[in-house]
Amino acid sequence: MKLLVCVSKTPETTTKIQLTADGTEIDTAGVQYIMNPYDEWYALVRALELKEAAGGTVTILNVGPADNDSVIRKGLAIGADDAVRIDVSEEKDSLYTARQIAEYAKSEQYDLLFFGKETISYNGSEVGAMVAEFLDLPYVGEASHLEIDGTKATVTRDIEGGEEVIEVQTPLAVSAAKGMAEQRIPNMRGIMMAKRKPLTVVAPVDYPDTTRIAEYEKPEEKGSVKLIDPDNMEELVRLLHEEAKVI
């Protein structure tokens, strides 16, 4: 099988995000970046498991600048065979990113395209579905389990009150959610081998950037917490009624 895993770079999960003075950009000073966890823990690892079970290759694809190479190399250290970076110097919208991925992938004949269900920075869940549309592929979003039998994929996804099981023919695109796989930590051998694995940089296709960020706004600071003695139910009811106004 020929597998493609699309990965993003996101701020580390404990990073305290600050904005520039005009609120139009994220202040990147001191921000630590990682591979988006949904891409790394679930999409990439499940692709590697399928390769180990049935053979094939796993390629990582990223759309972004040269600063992203360290994140890409981590994916190679975990076990991907090679990587491609589409050389885009600055962050673009989801549609632009999806078009770049689709234009590269359409001539490569991948059996499976993996995405994380969303990025932890924007939570958009858009790119995977857009790529599938551009390539005219079936798409299953937020999958928690995936098995392959020849050219038939059986995909499970959580729905309200239960699970949905879908059978679909490859090639297809899938976004991976929790349950798809378990996180792998790169070992020293993998880290050393990653330095020798190919990372190909390709030019982006000409495509308009259709949206722009007008402004970021941070959420309101959380208020203080009031602790109520469990035996004092009258006070709890009063606070819920008079202050929280939820009853």
C-alpha positions as CSV (number, residue, x, y, z in Angstrom):
1,M,0.0,0.0,0.0
2,K,1.0,3.5,-0.7
3,L,0.0,5.8,2.2
4,L,0.2,9.5,2.6
5,V,0.0,11.2,6.0
6,C,-0.6,15.0,6.0
7,V,0.8,16.7,9.1
8,S,0.7,20.2,10.5
9,K,2.9,22.2,12.9
10,T,1.0,23.6,16.0
11,P,2.0,25.3,19.2
12,E,2.8,23.0,22.1
13,T,-0.3,22.1,24.1
14,T,0.8,24.0,27.2
15,T,2.0,27.2,25.4
16,K,0.4,30.4,26.6
17,I,-0.7,32.2,23.4
18,Q,-0.1,35.9,23.1
19,L,-1.3,38.2,20.3
20,T,0.4,41.1,18.6
21,A,-0.6,44.7,19.6
22,D,-3.1,45.0,16.8
23,G,-4.6,41.6,17.3
24,T,-4.1,40.4,13.7
25,E,-1.4,37.8,14.4
26,I,-0.2,35.4,17.0
27,D,3.0,36.5,18.7
28,T,5.4,33.6,18.0
29,A,8.2,34.8,20.4
30,G,9.0,32.0,22.7
31,V,6.4,29.6,21.3
32,Q,7.4,26.0,21.2
33,Y,6.0,24.0,18.2
34,I,5.2,20.4,17.8
35,M,3.6,18.1,15.2
36,N,-0.2,18.3,15.6
37,P,-1.1,15.5,18.0
38,Y,-4.0,14.2,16.0
39,D,-1.7,13.9,13.0
40,E,1.1,12.2,14.9
41,W,-0.5,10.0,17.5
42,Y,-3.4,8.7,15.4
43,A,-3.0,9.3,11.7
44,L,0.7,8.6,11.3
45,V,0.9,5.7,13.8
46,R,-2.1,3.9,12.2
47,A,-0.5,4.3,8.7
48,L,2.7,2.8,10.1
49,E,0.8,-0.1,11.6
50,L,-0.9,-0.8,8.2
51,K,2.4,-0.7,6.5
52,E,4.0,-3.1,9.0
53,A,1.0,-5.5,8.6
54,A,0.7,-5.5,4.8
55,G,3.8,-3.8,3.4
56,G,4.1,-0.5,1.5
57,T,5.3,3.0,2.1
58,V,4.4,5.9,4.3
59,T,5.0,9.4,3.1
60,I,4.6,12.5,5.3
61,L,3.4,15.7,3.6
62,N,3.5,19.2,5.1
63,V,2.6,22.5,3.6
64,G,4.7,25.2,5.1
65,P,8.1,26.9,5.4
66,A,11.6,25.5,6.1
67,D,11.0,26.0,9.9
68,N,8.7,23.0,9.7
69,D,11.5,20.6,8.8
70,S,12.2,19.7,12.5
71,V,8.6,18.6,12.9
72,I,8.7,16.6,9.7
73,R,11.9,14.9,10.8
74,K,10.2,13.7,14.0
75,G,7.6,11.9,11.8
76,L,10.5,10.3,9.9
77,A,12.0,9.2,13.2
78,I,8.8,7.6,14.3
79,G,8.9,5.4,11.1
80,A,7.8,7.2,8.0
81,D,9.8,6.3,4.9
82,D,10.1,9.7,3.3
83,A,8.6,13.2,3.5
84,V,7.6,16.1,1.2
85,R,7.3,19.7,2.1
86,I,5.4,22.0,-0.2
87,D,7.3,25.2,0.2
88,V,4.8,27.9,1.4
89,S,6.5,30.7,3.3
90,E,3.6,31.8,5.4
91,E,0.4,30.4,6.8
92,K,-2.6,30.2,4.4
93,D,-6.2,29.3,4.7
94,S,-7.6,25.8,4.7
95,L,-8.7,25.9,1.1
96,Y,-5.2,26.9,-0.1
97,T,-3.6,24.2,1.9
98,A,-6.0,21.6,0.6
99,R,-5.4,22.6,-3.0
100,Q,-1.7,22.2,-2.5
101,I,-2.0,18.7,-1.0
102,A,-4.5,17.6,-3.7
103,E,-2.3,18.9,-6.6
104,Y,0.7,16.9,-5.2
105,A,-1.3,13.8,-4.4
106,K,-3.3,13.4,-7.6
107,S,-0.3,12.1,-9.6
108,E,1.0,9.8,-6.9
109,Q,-1.8,7.3,-6.8
110,Y,-2.0,6.9,-3.0
111,D,-4.2,4.1,-1.6
112,L,-5.0,6.0,1.6
113,L,-4.7,9.7,2.6
114,F,-4.6,10.2,6.4
115,F,-5.3,13.4,8.2
116,G,-5.7,14.2,11.9
117,K,-9.3,15.0,12.7
118,E,-8.3,18.7,13.3
119,T,-5.4,20.8,14.4
120,I,-5.3,21.8,18.0
121,S,-4.6,25.4,17.0
122,Y,-7.7,26.1,14.9
123,N,-10.0,23.1,15.3
124,G,-11.3,23.6,11.8
125,S,-11.6,19.9,10.6
126,E,-11.7,21.3,7.0
127,V,-8.6,20.2,5.1
128,G,-9.2,16.5,4.8
129,A,-12.7,16.8,3.4
130,M,-11.5,19.5,0.9
131,V,-8.7,17.3,-0.3
132,A,-11.1,14.4,-0.8
133,E,-13.4,16.7,-2.8
134,F,-10.6,17.9,-5.1
135,L,-9.5,14.3,-5.7
136,D,-13.0,12.9,-6.0
137,L,-12.3,10.4,-3.2
138,P,-14.6,9.0,-0.6
139,Y,-14.0,10.6,2.8
140,V,-14.6,9.4,6.4
141,G,-14.1,12.0,9.1
142,E,-13.2,11.5,12.7
143,A,-12.5,7.7,12.4
144,S,-11.6,5.8,15.6
145,H,-10.7,2.5,13.9
146,L,-9.6,1.4,10.5
147,E,-8.9,-2.1,9.0
148,I,-7.9,-2.9,5.4
149,D,-8.7,-6.1,3.6
150,G,-7.4,-5.9,0.0
151,T,-9.1,-2.9,-1.5
152,K,-11.8,-2.8,1.1
153,A,-11.6,-0.5,4.1
154,T,-13.7,-0.9,7.2
155,V,-13.9,2.3,9.1
156,T,-15.5,2.9,12.5
157,R,-16.4,6.3,13.8
158,D,-18.1,7.4,17.0
159,I,-21.6,8.9,16.8
160,E,-24.0,10.1,19.4
161,G,-25.1,7.1,21.3
162,G,-23.0,4.5,19.6
163,E,-20.7,3.7,16.7
164,E,-21.0,3.8,12.9
165,V,-19.2,1.2,10.8
166,I,-18.6,2.1,7.1
167,E,-17.2,-0.2,4.3
168,V,-15.6,1.7,1.5
169,Q,-13.3,0.9,-1.4
170,T,-9.8,2.4,-1.6
171,P,-8.4,4.8,-2.5
172,L,-10.0,7.0,0.2
173,A,-9.2,9.8,2.6
174,V,-9.7,9.4,6.4
175,S,-9.3,11.8,9.3
176,A,-8.1,10.1,12.5
177,A,-9.5,10.7,16.0
178,K,-8.7,9.2,19.4
179,G,-8.8,5.4,19.4
180,M,-7.2,5.0,15.9
181,A,-3.8,4.2,17.3
182,E,-1.5,4.7,20.3
183,Q,1.3,7.3,20.5
184,R,4.8,6.1,19.6
185,I,8.0,7.7,20.9
186,P,10.9,7.8,18.5
187,N,13.9,5.8,19.7
188,M,17.5,6.7,19.2
189,R,17.9,4.5,16.1
190,G,14.8,6.1,14.5
191,I,16.2,9.6,15.2
192,M,19.5,8.8,13.6
193,M,17.9,7.1,10.6
194,A,15.6,10.1,10.1
195,K,18.6,12.3,9.3
196,R,19.2,10.1,6.2
197,K,15.7,9.7,5.0
198,P,14.7,11.9,2.0
199,L,12.8,15.1,2.6
200,T,11.8,16.6,-0.8
201,V,10.9,20.3,-1.1
202,V,8.5,21.2,-3.9
203,A,7.1,24.5,-5.1
204,P,3.5,25.3,-4.5
205,V,1.0,25.6,-7.3
206,D,-0.5,29.0,-8.1
207,Y,-3.7,29.3,-6.2
208,P,-5.4,32.3,-4.6
209,D,-5.5,32.7,-0.9
210,T,-9.3,33.4,-0.5
211,T,-9.5,34.5,3.1
212,R,-7.5,36.5,5.6
213,I,-7.5,36.8,9.4
214,A,-9.1,40.1,10.3
215,E,-8.5,39.9,14.0
216,Y,-7.9,37.4,16.8
217,E,-9.6,37.8,20.2
218,K,-8.6,36.0,23.4
219,P,-11.4,34.5,25.5
220,E,-12.4,36.2,28.7
221,E,-10.3,35.3,31.8
222,K,-11.9,32.6,33.9
223,G,-13.6,33.8,37.1
224,S,-12.7,32.6,40.5
225,V,-14.1,29.3,41.8
226,K,-16.4,29.2,44.8
227,L,-16.3,26.1,46.9
228,I,-19.5,25.2,48.7
229,D,-19.8,22.7,51.6
230,P,-21.6,19.6,50.2
231,D,-24.0,19.8,53.2
232,N,-24.9,23.4,52.4
233,M,-27.3,22.8,49.5
234,E,-29.4,25.9,50.2
235,E,-26.3,28.1,49.6
236,L,-25.5,26.2,46.4
237,V,-29.0,26.6,45.1
238,R,-29.0,30.3,45.9
239,L,-25.7,30.9,44.1
240,L,-26.9,29.0,41.0
241,H,-30.1,31.1,41.0
242,E,-28.8,34.5,41.9
243,E,-25.3,34.6,40.6
244,A,-24.8,31.9,37.9
245,K,-28.5,32.4,36.8
246,V,-28.7,28.8,35.5
247,I,-31.8,27.9,37.5
